[in-house]
């Protein structure tokens, strides 16, 4: 990220540097030619104009390109070589002055090089390597002239320039460290904001924070969707809102010390519909009781007749029977037993099939697992299955001291694999971060973030539909899979009382969140108690 910021900083100042070089070189040439009769300054001016043209062309080419999400550093390395040329051009100024007095040539060079060094360091604080290479080359060339000319006072001036350059070096070093610290702080703030929004989305409540002027500063997706990101009534307290669409909301407003307001909308639709739910449940219970009665009545007939036949025939064929019959009759009784037994078997098969068709849950092999082990295994499987992802940077950051989770190992690994695979496929080879942290009162939040092209609003709303493929995937023609990853992941997560959520902005990447509720978190003490109980039993 620091390399990307340096790339953007240098590219945004190329036109400015070209303008400074043109103006300063032209003014310098005019000043010196008026003071000294015979010089070669026109050649020096031509050299500077050529170098300035290179910067102008580079600026025009960069403006036609979109903002990159990742860079290789080749552009900055080329810029460092250009800095050598620029520094040599300005440092060679005394050679072109051609004065009979070397001291004045050195003095002119020092007076013009020092402002250029200071201006370059001020213009490119984020790219000290370029500015320092310019400065070092310019000073070295000036010292070379002073040494070759043999002017003692020129050496003194050059020494002063050298001391100034060292001061610039230490100043740029501190400025660069401050720049890196600011970039890292901005990245941490962005990730913290995404985790906060993810936690708020996982809460199932519409949340918003407003400043003293009533402007929304922070809000989650639910508030943005149902309340259009605005709030008009800021009266403190809690109140029930009129029905909006198919939902009922309870609004709570609290004022904070800085004059702003915190607003929380709680969905109370279920409470409003509780009476209807009770009535429906009563009707369903009565229907189920009637169905049970019909089932038992039917079974009493369907089971009793075949059983009576089987019992009767087996009694006639038994050793304690005194009724004589021949072999033909014996086989007839046996056929009747087989016939009615097969009929009973068919009824039982129908009951079993009906039970399977109406089963709403899938049996899961749940156990206590380590999240770090699952994540590393899932990432390894994804990379192994697709060698093309081997060169894509992926950073895993797991908060220390996280509890274990009670989960189906295969289901959890499948969810992580799906989220990481989506990040690889749609991240445009940009760095991917996997971050796991604990949200107090909300369980564990696993975030997989890429810095790719992101998703459009219409695609984001449909992302969890089975077999859905985003329009951007079709445009890039590099999407793989049939579009079941997010749908399957969400179903598996919800089977374990959690959820899978998405947050994406077009052009800025996508963040996927796996919410693991507190009920699935197992502390070390809980795990030890369960193990002890199993050993005792």
TARAGI-V832531 format. One record per residue. N is the residue number from 0. RES is the residue in one letter. PHI is phi in radians with two decimals (none if undefined). OMEGA is omega in radians with two decimals (* if undefined). D_FIRST is the distance of its C-alpha to the first C-alpha in Angstrom with 1 decimal. Layout:
N|RES|PHI|OMEGA|D_FIRST / N|RES|PHI|OMEGA|D_FIRST
This chain:
0|X|none|3.11|0.0 / 1|X|-1.09|3.12|3.8 / 2|X|-1.07|3.11|5.4 / 3|X|-1.12|3.12|5.0 / 4|X|-1.10|3.09|6.3 / 5|X|-1.12|3.11|8.7 / 6|X|-1.00|-3.11|9.8 / 7|X|-1.18|-3.13|10.7 / 8|X|-1.12|-3.13|12.3 / 9|X|-1.19|-3.11|14.4 / 10|X|-1.09|-3.11|15.4 / 11|X|-1.35|-3.09|16.5 / 12|X|-1.97|-3.10|18.8 / 13|X|-1.12|3.14|20.5 / 14|X|-1.13|3.12|23.4 / 15|X|-1.10|3.13|23.9 / 16|X|-1.10|3.12|23.9 / 17|X|-1.10|3.12|26.4 / 18|X|-1.11|3.11|28.6 / 19|X|-1.09|-3.13|28.7 / 20|X|-1.12|-3.12|29.7 / 21|X|-1.13|-3.10|32.4 / 22|X|-1.14|-3.08|33.9 / 23|X|-1.17|-3.12|33.9 / 24|X|-1.17|3.12|35.2 / 25|X|-1.15|3.14|37.9 / 26|X|-1.11|3.13|38.9 / 27|X|-1.12|-3.14|39.0 / 28|X|-1.08|3.14|41.2 / 29|X|-1.11|-3.12|43.6 / 30|X|-1.14|-3.07|44.0 / 31|X|-1.28|3.14|44.7 / 32|X|-1.14|3.07|47.0 / 33|X|-1.32|-3.10|49.0 / 34|X|-1.60|-3.08|49.4 / 35|X|-2.10|-3.01|50.0 / 36|X|-1.20|-3.02|52.3 / 37|X|-1.94|3.11|51.3 / 38|X|-2.44|3.04|47.6 / 39|X|-1.97|-3.05|45.2 / 40|X|-1.13|-3.14|42.6 / 41|X|-1.12|3.10|42.7 / 42|X|-1.23|3.11|41.2 / 43|X|-1.13|3.10|38.4 / 44|X|-1.12|3.12|37.9 / 45|X|-1.09|3.12|37.7 / 46|X|-1.05|-3.13|35.1 / 47|X|-1.17|3.10|32.8 / 48|X|-1.13|3.10|33.4 / 49|X|-1.11|3.13|32.4 / 50|X|-1.12|3.10|29.1 / 51|X|-1.14|3.10|28.5 / 52|X|-1.11|3.09|29.4 / 53|X|-1.06|3.13|26.7 / 54|X|-1.17|3.14|24.1 / 55|X|-1.12|3.12|25.8 / 56|X|-1.08|3.13|25.8 / 57|X|-1.08|3.13|22.1 / 58|X|-1.12|3.14|21.5 / 59|X|-1.15|3.12|23.9 / 60|X|-1.17|-3.12|22.3 / 61|X|-1.21|-3.14|18.8 / 62|X|-1.17|-3.13|20.5 / 63|X|-1.42|-3.12|22.0 / 64|X|-1.80|3.09|18.8 / 65|X|-1.36|-3.12|16.9 / 66|X|-1.15|-3.10|13.4 / 67|X|-1.30|3.06|11.1 / 68|X|-1.79|3.10|8.9 / 69|X|-2.74|-3.14|7.7 / 70|X|-2.31|-3.12|8.8 / 71|X|-1.66|-3.10|10.9 / 72|X|1.66|-3.12|11.2 / 73|X|-1.14|3.14|14.8 / 74|X|-1.10|3.13|14.9 / 75|X|-1.19|3.11|13.9 / 76|X|-1.12|3.07|16.4 / 77|X|-1.15|3.12|19.0 / 78|X|-1.15|3.09|18.4 / 79|X|-1.13|3.08|19.1 / 80|X|-1.18|3.07|22.4 / 81|X|-1.12|3.12|23.2 / 82|X|-1.08|3.06|22.8 / 83|X|-1.04|-3.12|25.5 / 84|X|-1.16|3.12|27.8 / 85|X|-1.10|3.13|27.4 / 86|X|-1.11|3.11|28.1 / 87|X|-1.13|3.14|31.0 / 88|X|-1.11|-3.13|32.4 / 89|X|-1.31|3.11|32.5 / 90|X|-1.19|-3.13|33.6 / 91|X|-1.47|-3.13|36.5 / 92|X|-0.91|3.14|38.0 / 93|X|-1.03|-3.14|41.0 / 94|X|-1.12|-3.09|41.9 / 95|X|-1.52|-3.14|42.4 / 96|X|-1.14|3.05|44.3 / 97|X|1.20|-3.14|47.2 / 98|X|-1.31|3.09|49.0 / 99|X|-1.26|3.12|52.0 / 100|X|-1.83|-3.12|50.6 / 101|X|-1.01|-3.11|47.4 / 102|X|-1.07|3.12|46.9 / 103|X|-1.15|3.09|46.4 / 104|X|-1.11|3.11|44.0 / 105|X|-1.11|-3.13|41.8 / 106|X|-1.12|3.07|42.1 / 107|X|-1.01|-3.12|41.1 / 108|X|-1.06|-3.13|38.1 / 109|X|-1.12|-3.11|37.0 / 110|X|-1.11|-3.11|37.5 / 111|X|-1.68|-3.14|35.3 / 112|X|-1.29|-3.08|32.6 / 113|X|-1.04|3.08|31.9 / 114|X|-1.09|3.11|31.0 / 115|X|-1.15|3.10|28.7 / 116|X|-1.12|3.13|26.8 / 117|X|-1.11|3.13|26.6 / 118|X|-1.14|3.13|25.5 / 119|X|-1.13|3.13|22.8 / 120|X|-1.15|3.11|21.4 / 121|X|-1.30|-3.10|21.6 / 122|X|-1.33|-3.06|20.1 / 123|X|-2.17|3.12|17.0 / 124|X|-1.17|-3.12|16.1 / 125|X|-1.47|-3.10|12.4 / 126|X|-2.21|-3.06|13.4 / 127|X|-1.15|-3.11|16.2 / 128|X|-1.10|3.11|16.8 / 129|X|-1.19|-3.11|18.1 / 130|X|-1.10|-3.12|20.1 / 131|X|-1.23|3.08|21.6 / 132|X|-1.17|3.05|22.6 / 133|X|-1.09|-3.08|24.3 / 134|X|-1.11|-3.09|26.0 / 135|X|-1.10|-3.12|27.1 / 136|X|-1.18|3.14|28.6 / 137|X|-1.11|-3.14|30.4 / 138|X|-1.16|-3.14|31.9 / 139|X|-1.08|3.14|32.9 / 140|X|-1.14|3.09|34.7 / 141|X|-1.11|3.10|36.4 / 142|X|-1.10|3.12|37.5 / 143|X|-1.08|3.12|38.7 / 144|X|-1.12|-3.14|41.0 / 145|X|-1.08|3.11|42.2 / 146|X|-1.19|-3.12|43.2 / 147|X|-1.24|-3.13|44.9 / 148|X|-1.35|3.10|46.8 / 149|X|1.30|-3.14|48.0 / 150|X|-1.42|-3.10|48.0 / 151|X|-1.11|3.12|48.0 / 152|X|-1.13|3.07|46.8 / 153|X|-1.10|3.10|44.1 / 154|X|-1.16|3.11|42.8 / 155|X|-1.11|3.11|42.9 / 156|X|-1.08|-3.14|40.8 / 157|X|-1.10|3.11|38.4 / 158|X|-1.11|3.09|38.1 / 159|X|-1.11|3.09|37.3 / 160|X|-1.10|-3.13|34.6 / 161|X|-1.12|3.10|33.2 / 162|X|-1.08|3.10|33.3 / 163|X|-1.06|3.14|31.5 / 164|X|-1.12|3.09|28.7 / 165|X|-1.12|3.09|28.3 / 166|X|-1.09|3.08|28.1 / 167|X|-1.08|-3.14|25.4 / 168|X|-1.03|-3.10|23.4 / 169|X|-1.16|3.08|23.7 / 170|X|-1.11|3.13|22.8 / 171|X|-1.18|3.12|19.6 / 172|X|-1.10|3.12|18.7 / 173|X|-1.14|3.11|19.1 / 174|X|-1.11|3.14|17.4 / 175|X|-1.16|3.12|14.2 / 176|X|-1.10|3.08|14.4 / 177|X|-1.14|3.10|14.9 / 178|X|-1.07|3.14|11.9 / 179|X|-1.09|3.13|9.6 / 180|X|-1.09|3.12|11.8 / 181|X|-1.14|3.12|11.5 / 182|X|-1.11|-3.14|7.8 / 183|X|-1.12|3.11|8.5 / 184|X|-1.14|3.13|11.7 / 185|X|-1.15|3.11|10.5 / 186|X|-1.12|3.13|8.6 / 187|X|-1.11|3.12|11.9 / 188|X|-1.14|3.12|14.0 / 189|X|-1.13|3.14|12.7 / 190|X|-1.14|3.11|13.4 / 191|X|-1.11|3.10|16.6 / 192|X|-1.11|3.14|17.7 / 193|X|-1.17|3.11|17.4 / 194|X|-1.15|3.11|19.4 / 195|X|-1.07|3.14|21.9 / 196|X|-1.12|3.10|22.4 / 197|X|-1.09|3.11|22.8 / 198|X|-1.16|3.11|25.3 / 199|X|-1.14|3.09|27.1 / 200|X|-1.14|-3.13|27.4 / 201|X|-1.25|-3.10|28.7 / 202|X|-1.24|-3.12|31.3 / 203|X|1.38|3.13|33.3 / 204|X|-2.09|3.11|33.8 / 205|X|-1.53|-3.03|32.9 / 206|X|-2.08|3.06|31.0 / 207|X|-2.63|3.04|30.3 / 208|X|-2.11|-3.09|29.7 / 209|X|-1.99|3.08|31.2 / 210|X|-1.42|-3.07|31.2 / 211|X|-1.14|3.13|34.6 / 212|X|-1.60|3.13|34.9 / 213|X|1.48|3.11|34.6 / 214|X|-1.50|-3.14|31.2 / 215|X|-1.31|3.11|29.2 / 216|X|-1.72|-3.14|26.0 / 217|X|-2.38|3.07|25.1 / 218|X|-2.69|3.08|26.8 / 219|X|-1.66|-3.04|26.5 / 220|X|-1.10|-3.10|27.3 / 221|X|-1.15|3.10|30.9 / 222|X|-1.16|-3.13|31.6 / 223|X|-1.14|-3.07|30.0 / 224|X|-1.32|-2.99|32.1 / 225|X|-1.64|-3.07|35.4 / 226|X|-2.14|3.03|35.4 / 227|X|0.99|3.08|33.5 / 228|X|1.22|-3.12|31.2 / 229|X|-2.27|3.08|34.1 / 230|X|-2.47|-3.14|36.6 / 231|X|-1.83|-3.10|39.9 / 232|X|-1.62|-3.12|42.0 / 233|X|-1.93|3.08|40.5 / 234|X|-1.19|-3.09|43.7 / 235|X|-1.20|-3.13|43.0 / 236|X|2.14|-3.12|44.4 / 237|X|-2.13|-3.11|44.5 / 238|X|-2.70|3.13|46.3 / 239|X|-1.57|-3.14|46.7 / 240|X|-1.62|3.04|45.6 / 241|X|-1.07|-3.12|47.7 / 242|X|-1.07|3.12|46.9 / 243|X|-2.04|-3.08|44.0 / 244|X|1.21|3.13|44.3 / 245|X|-1.88|-3.03|44.7 / 246|X|-2.19|2.96|43.3 / 247|X|-1.98|-3.07|44.5 / 248|X|-2.20|2.99|42.2 / 249|X|-1.86|-3.05|42.8 / 250|X|-1.77|3.09|41.0 / 251|X|-2.14|-3.12|40.3 / 252|X|-2.17|3.08|39.3 / 253|X|-2.23|3.12|38.6 / 254|X|-1.66|-3.12|38.0 / 255|X|-1.76|-3.04|35.5 / 256|X|-1.01|-3.09|36.3 / 257|X|-1.42|3.11|34.1 / 258|X|1.68|3.12|36.2 / 259|X|-1.42|-3.11|33.9 / 260|X|-2.37|3.01|34.9 / 261|X|-1.91|-3.08|33.7 / 262|X|-2.08|3.14|35.1 / 263|X|-2.28|3.07|35.5 / 264|X|-1.82|3.13|37.3 / 265|X|-1.84|3.14|38.8 / 266|X|-1.32|-3.13|40.2 / 267|X|-1.98|3.14|43.9 / 268|X|-1.03|-3.12|45.1 / 269|X|-1.10|3.11|46.3 / 270|X|-1.17|3.14|48.4 / 271|X|-1.16|-3.09|49.9 / 272|X|-1.73|-3.07|50.8 / 273|X|-1.08|-3.13|52.1 / 274|X|-1.09|3.12|55.7 / 275|X|-1.14|3.13|55.3 / 276|X|-1.09|3.12|53.5 / 277|X|-1.13|3.12|56.5 / 278|X|-1.11|3.11|58.9 / 279|X|-1.10|3.13|57.1 / 280|X|-1.11|3.11|56.9 / 281|X|-1.12|3.11|60.6 / 282|X|-1.10|3.13|61.4 / 283|X|-1.13|3.12|59.3 / 284|X|-1.13|3.11|61.1 / 285|X|-1.14|3.11|64.4 / 286|X|-1.11|3.14|63.4 / 287|X|-1.13|3.13|62.3 / 288|X|-1.14|3.10|65.5 / 289|X|-1.14|3.12|67.6 / 290|X|-1.13|3.11|65.7 / 291|X|-1.09|3.14|66.3 / 292|X|-1.10|3.11|70.0 / 293|X|-1.09|-3.14|70.2 / 294|X|-1.11|-3.12|68.4 / 295|X|-1.16|3.11|70.8 / 296|X|-1.09|-3.13|73.8 / 297|X|-1.15|-3.12|72.8 / 298|X|-1.16|3.12|72.0 / 299|X|-1.09|3.10|75.3 / 300|X|-1.41|-3.04|77.0 / 301|X|-1.17|-3.11|74.8 / 302|X|-1.59|-3.02|74.9 / 303|X|-1.17|-3.09|78.4 / 304|X|-1.09|3.12|80.3 / 305|X|-1.09|3.13|78.7 / 306|X|-1.15|3.11|78.9 / 307|X|-1.08|3.12|82.6 / 308|X|-1.09|-3.11|83.3 / 309|X|-1.09|-3.13|81.6 / 310|X|-1.12|-3.12|83.4 / 311|X|-1.11|-3.12|86.7 / 312|X|-1.14|-3.14|86.5 / 313|X|-1.16|3.09|85.4 / 314|X|-1.16|3.11|88.3 / 315|X|-1.14|-3.08|90.8 / 316|X|-1.53|-3.06|89.4 / 317|X|-1.26|-3.09|89.3 / 318|X|-1.24|-3.13|91.7 / 319|X|-1.61|3.13|93.4 / 320|X|-1.46|3.14|94.3 / 321|X|-1.82|-3.10|98.1 / 322|X|-1.55|3.14|97.8 / 323|X|-1.39|3.04|98.7 / 324|X|-2.70|-3.09|96.7 / 325|X|-1.54|-3.06|96.5 / 326|X|-1.17|-3.13|93.5 / 327|X|-1.10|3.09|92.7 / 328|X|-1.13|3.12|92.4 / 329|X|-1.04|3.13|90.3 / 330|X|-1.16|3.11|87.8 / 331|X|-1.13|3.07|87.8 / 332|X|-1.09|3.13|86.8 / 333|X|-1.09|3.11|84.0 / 334|X|-1.11|3.11|82.7 / 335|X|-1.12|3.11|82.7 / 336|X|-1.07|-3.13|80.8 / 337|X|-1.10|-3.10|78.1 / 338|X|-1.09|-3.09|78.0 / 339|X|-1.30|3.06|77.4 / 340|X|-1.16|3.09|75.0 / 341|X|-1.11|3.12|72.9 / 342|X|-1.10|3.10|73.0 / 343|X|-1.11|3.10|71.7 / 344|X|-1.07|3.11|68.9 / 345|X|-1.11|3.11|67.8 / 346|X|-1.10|-3.14|67.8 / 347|X|-1.10|3.09|65.6 / 348|X|-1.06|3.11|63.2 / 349|X|-1.11|3.13|62.9 / 350|X|-1.10|3.14|62.2 / 351|X|-1.13|3.13|59.4 / 352|X|-1.09|3.11|57.9 / 353|X|-1.07|3.13|58.0 / 354|X|-1.11|3.13|56.3 / 355|X|-1.17|-3.12|53.4 / 356|X|-1.15|-3.09|52.9 / 357|X|-1.73|3.12|52.8 / 358|X|-1.30|-3.06|50.5 / 359|X|-1.72|-3.11|47.4 / 360|X|-2.06|3.08|45.4 / 361|X|-1.91|-3.12|44.2 / 362|X|-1.13|-3.13|44.8 / 363|X|-1.96|3.11|41.6 / 364|X|-1.58|-3.03|41.6 / 365|X|-1.50|3.14|39.8 / 366|X|-2.73|3.10|39.0 / 367|X|-1.46|-3.06|36.9 / 368|X|-2.25|3.06|33.6 / 369|X|-1.62|-3.13|30.5 / 370|X|-1.09|-3.10|27.2 / 371|X|-1.07|3.13|25.2 / 372|X|-1.12|-3.13|27.7 / 373|X|-1.13|-3.10|27.7 / 374|X|-1.12|-3.14|23.9 / 375|X|-1.10|3.12|23.7 / 376|X|-1.15|-3.13|26.8 / 377|X|-1.14|3.12|25.5 / 378|X|-1.09|3.11|22.2 / 379|X|-1.09|3.12|24.4 / 380|X|-1.15|3.13|26.8 / 381|X|-1.13|3.13|24.4 / 382|X|-1.13|3.14|23.0 / 383|X|-1.16|-3.12|26.6 / 384|X|-1.28|-3.11|27.8 / 385|X|-2.31|-3.11|25.3 / 386|X|-1.03|-3.14|24.4 / 387|X|-1.12|3.14|22.2 / 388|X|-1.53|-3.03|19.5 / 389|X|-1.09|-3.08|19.5 / 390|X|-1.60|-3.13|16.6 / 391|X|-1.44|-3.13|14.2 / 392|X|-1.10|3.10|11.8 / 393|X|-2.42|-3.12|13.2 / 394|X|-2.00|3.11|12.8 / 395|X|-1.89|-3.12|16.0 / 396|X|-2.21|-3.10|16.4 / 397|X|-1.97|-3.13|20.1 / 398|X|-1.07|3.14|21.6 / 399|X|-1.12|3.05|24.3 / 400|X|1.38|3.11|27.9 / 401|X|-1.19|3.10|27.6 / 402|X|-1.28|3.00|31.1 / 403|X|-1.29|-3.12|32.3 / 404|X|-2.19|3.10|33.0 / 405|X|-1.67|-2.95|36.2 / 406|X|-2.65|2.93|35.3 / 407|X|-1.30|-3.03|36.4 / 408|X|-1.00|-3.11|34.3 / 409|X|-1.12|3.14|34.5 / 410|X|-1.13|-3.12|33.6 / 411|X|-1.13|3.12|30.5 / 412|X|-1.15|3.11|29.2 / 413|X|-1.11|3.14|29.9 / 414|X|-1.07|-3.12|27.9 / 415|X|-1.10|3.11|24.8 / 416|X|-1.02|-3.12|25.3 / 417|X|-1.10|-3.11|25.6 / 418|X|-1.18|3.14|22.5 / 419|X|-1.19|3.12|20.3 / 420|X|-1.07|3.09|22.1 / 421|X|-1.05|3.13|21.5 / 422|X|-1.13|3.10|17.7 / 423|X|-1.12|-3.02|18.0 / 424|X|-1.22|-3.04|20.4 / 425|X|-1.92|-3.10|18.8 / 426|X|-1.53|3.10|15.1 / 427|X|0.95|3.11|15.3 / 428|X|1.09|3.09|13.8 / 429|X|-1.44|-3.14|10.4 / 430|X|-1.05|-3.13|9.1 / 431|X|-2.05|3.11|11.8 / 432|X|-2.13|3.06|12.3 / 433|X|-2.02|-3.06|16.0 / 434|X|-2.18|-3.13|16.9 / 435|X|-2.15|-3.14|20.5 / 436|X|-2.54|-3.12|22.0 / 437|X|-1.75|3.10|25.5 / 438|X|-1.83|-3.06|26.5 / 439|X|-1.04|3.12|29.7 / 440|X|1.41|-3.09|32.6 / 441|X|-2.11|3.13|30.6 / 442|X|1.61|-3.07|30.0 / 443|X|-2.02|3.13|26.9 / 444|X|-2.09|3.08|23.9 / 445|X|-1.84|-3.10|21.8 / 446|X|-2.00|3.02|18.7 / 447|X|-2.04|-3.02|17.2 / 448|X|-2.16|2.99|14.2 / 449|X|-2.07|-3.13|12.9 / 450|X|-2.00|-3.12|10.9 / 451|X|-1.43|-3.04|13.8 / 452|X|-1.37|3.14|16.5 / 453|X|1.31|-3.10|17.8 / 454|X|-2.15|3.05|21.6 / 455|X|-1.31|-3.08|24.2 / 456|X|-1.02|-3.14|26.3 / 457|X|-1.13|3.12|29.3 / 458|X|-1.25|-3.11|27.7 / 459|X|-1.13|-3.14|26.2 / 460|X|-1.20|-3.08|29.7 / 461|X|-1.86|-2.97|31.1 / 462|X|-1.07|-3.07|28.4 / 463|X|-1.62|3.09|30.7 / 464|X|-1.33|3.14|33.7 / 465|X|-1.03|3.08|35.0 / 466|X|1.15|-3.14|34.4 / 467|X|-1.39|3.04|32.1 / 468|X|-2.16|-3.10|29.8 / 469|X|-1.22|3.13|27.5 / 470|X|-1.13|3.13|28.2 / 471|X|-1.19|3.07|24.7 / 472|X|-1.10|3.12|25.2 / 473|X|-1.16|3.13|28.5 / 474|X|-1.17|-3.11|27.0 / 475|X|-1.35|3.11|24.5 / 476|X|1.02|3.07|27.3 / 477|X|-2.19|3.11|25.1 / 478|X|-1.27|3.12|25.6 / 479|X|-2.17|-3.12|27.7 / 480|X|1.57|-3.10|30.0 / 481|X|-1.87|3.07|32.6 / 482|X|1.50|3.13|30.8 / 483|X|-1.87|-3.01|32.1 / 484|X|-1.01|-3.11|29.1 / 485|X|-1.18|3.14|28.3 / 486|X|-1.09|3.13|32.0 / 487|X|-1.13|-3.12|32.9 / 488|X|-1.06|-3.14|30.1 / 489|X|-1.13|3.13|31.3 / 490|X|-1.11|3.12|34.9 / 491|X|-1.13|-3.14|34.3 / 492|X|-1.12|-3.12|32.3 / 493|X|-1.25|3.02|35.1 / 494|X|-1.12|3.11|37.7 / 495|X|-1.85|3.03|36.2 / 496|X|1.21|3.13|36.2 / 497|X|-1.97|-3.13|32.5 / 498|X|-2.87|3.01|30.5 / 499|X|-2.13|-3.08|27.5 / 500|X|-2.18|3.14|25.6 / 501|X|-2.25|3.00|23.1 / 502|X|-2.44|-3.05|20.8 / 503|X|-2.55|3.03|19.3 / 504|X|-2.24|-3.09|18.5 / 505|X|-1.07|-3.14|19.0 / 506|X|1.57|-3.08|16.1 / 507|X|-2.22|3.06|13.5 / 508|X|1.77|-3.06|14.2 / 509|X|-2.33|3.05|16.7 / 510|X|-2.13|3.08|17.3 / 511|X|-1.93|-3.07|20.5 / 512|X|-2.13|2.97|22.3 / 513|X|-1.85|-3.13|25.2 / 514|X|-1.73|3.06|27.5 / 515|X|-1.92|-3.01|29.8 / 516|X|-1.20|3.13|32.5 / 517|X|-1.02|-3.12|34.0 / 518|X|-1.13|3.14|37.1 / 519|X|-1.70|-3.13|35.3 / 520|X|-1.54|-3.09|33.8 / 521|X|-2.11|3.10|36.0 / 522|X|-1.31|-3.13|36.0 / 523|X|-1.09|-3.14|37.2 / 524|X|-1.17|3.11|40.5 / 525|X|-1.08|-3.13|41.1 / 526|X|-1.11|3.14|40.3 / 527|X|-1.17|3.13|42.8 / 528|X|-1.13|3.13|45.4 / 529|X|-1.15|3.13|45.2 / 530|X|-1.12|3.13|45.5 / 531|X|-1.13|3.13|48.4 / 532|X|-1.12|3.13|50.1 / 533|X|-1.15|-3.14|49.8 / 534|X|-1.14|3.13|51.3 / 535|X|-1.16|-3.14|54.1 / 536|X|-1.21|*|55.0
